[in-house]
Structures are given as structure tokens and as C-alpha cells.
């Protein structure tokens, strides 16, 4: 069980400091390749259309006991694969302790902190994408 309200609040908190966009997608069906599914959802949600190409997507697939976290080219060029591996390892530790919502909140905070460094919020910034958790069948 995920606490959507806490996740949405974590996204809003993280995005207060950055022009970056963070989305969380929960896929309820079995997923063979979570990274490929994350990329598909990233495109489906229009995340590559942000002005600075600085979107981050966290995909959770509970039935597959899998997840993926990916960033668009704007943010990825600043952190590379190592940052995503670190966040994934931290998320794995939370999930092992059945701390699903807390783990997602932690991953959002880490992504938000990175985004804030490289893409600080501007006075004319607007929220380009909804903060809501996306549920996918």
C-alpha cells in the first residue's frame, strides 16, 4: 500500500526548489523490464516535453517486485548512471523493510535535491506536469 497523499506532498516539496518535474507511476500489472516500462511511461506522460528536459520518473511495479528511476537528458548529463544506481540502492533498502511510501519519499527528495542544484526554481517557473501519482493497469 502506498500513501498517495504523502507521495504527492513529497513531489510538491521537492519541486518548490527546482524547475524540474518529478512523476511517480505505479504499474499494477506484471512488468518484465521495469526500465523499458519507465521509458514507455515517460514518453506516454509527455515528460520529454519539459522546457529544460529535466524530468524524473520513478516507476514502481509491485506485482513484479520491481522499480526503475530514470531522468531526462537535461538532468542525466549532470549526474550520470551512478546517481540513479545510488538512489535505486537506497530505495531497495527501504523496500526490503516494507517501507514503500518512505522509500519513494526518500527517492523523490534525492532527485529533487539534485534537480535544485542544476535547475533551481526561477521566478517565472510553473509546474509543467501534475504532481499526482499515476496508476497504470
N, C-alpha and C positions, 0 to 999 in steps of 0.2 A: 504494500500500500504506500502510495506517495501522497504527501500533503501538498496539493497544488497551490494552495494559498501561500505557504512558506516558500515554495519554489518561485512563484511569481514575484513575491516580495524580494527575494534574493536577486532576481534578474533586475528589478527596478532599482534596487540599491546599487548594484554593480554599474548599471547604465547611467546613474547620476553623475559619474565621474568621467564618462567617455562618450565619444560619438559612436563607438562600436555597438553592435547588436548581438544579443545572445538569445538563442532559442533552445528549448528542450522539447524533444519529441519522444513519446512513449509508443512503441510499436507492440501491439498485443499479440501478433501472430509470431510464429517461429521465423527466425532470420538466420540464414546460412552465413552471410558475410555482413557483419554489422557496419564495417567501414563503407562498403558499397551501398548499403541501405542508407547510411548517413549522407553520403554524397547525393543519392537519389532524392532524399527528403530535402536536402539543402537546396537543390535545384527546384524542386516542386514548390518550396516555400518562397522562392524568389530571393534567397539570401545573397546570391551573387550580384544582385542589382543595387546593393547599398553604394552610396556615393564613394566611400573610401575602400570598398571591398574588405571590410573589417568585421564580417560576421563570424560568429562561433556557434556551432551546433553540437549539442550533446544529445545523443540518441541512446535510449535505454530500451532493451528488448527483454522484459522479464521472463517470458516463456522460454527464451533461448539462453537465459542467464548470461547475457552479453550486453555490451555497450560500446560506443565509439564517441570520440570527441574530435571534431575537425574544425579548422579555421580557413577562412577565405584567403586568397593570395596576399592581400594587404597586411594582414596580421601574421600569417605564416612566415613571410620573409623576415620578420623581426624575431621570431622565436625558434623556427625550425622544428624538426620532429622531436627533438629532445624534450622540449617543454610539454608537448602533448603526451609523451611517454610518462613523464613525471606526474602529470595530473591523472593519467589513467592508473598509475600505480597507487596513488593516494585514494582514488575512487574505489579501486579494488579492495583496499584495506577496509574502507567504510562498509562496502557491500558484504565483505566476509563477516562483519559484525552485525549484519542486518540493519545497518544504519543507512537506509536507502535515501531518504529525504536529506539527511545531514550530509551525506556524501555528495549529493547533487548540489546542495548549497555551497559546499566547500569548493567543488569544481567551478561553479559559477563565480565565486569570489576570486579564485585564482585567475580565471580567464579575464574577469573584469579588471583586476589589478594590472595585468599585462596590457590590456586594451587602454587603460587610463594613462599608462606611461607613454605609449606610442601614438595614441589617438585621444588626447584629452578632449573633454567636452568643450565645445565652442559656444559663445553666447547665442548664436542663431541655430544651435543644434535642435533637431526634432527627432522624435522616436520614429524611425523608419519602418519598424516591424513590431507587431504585437508582442507583448511580454507573456502572453498566456501559454500554458503547456498544451502542446498539440498531441492529441490522442489519435493514433492511426491503427486501423484494423489489420 
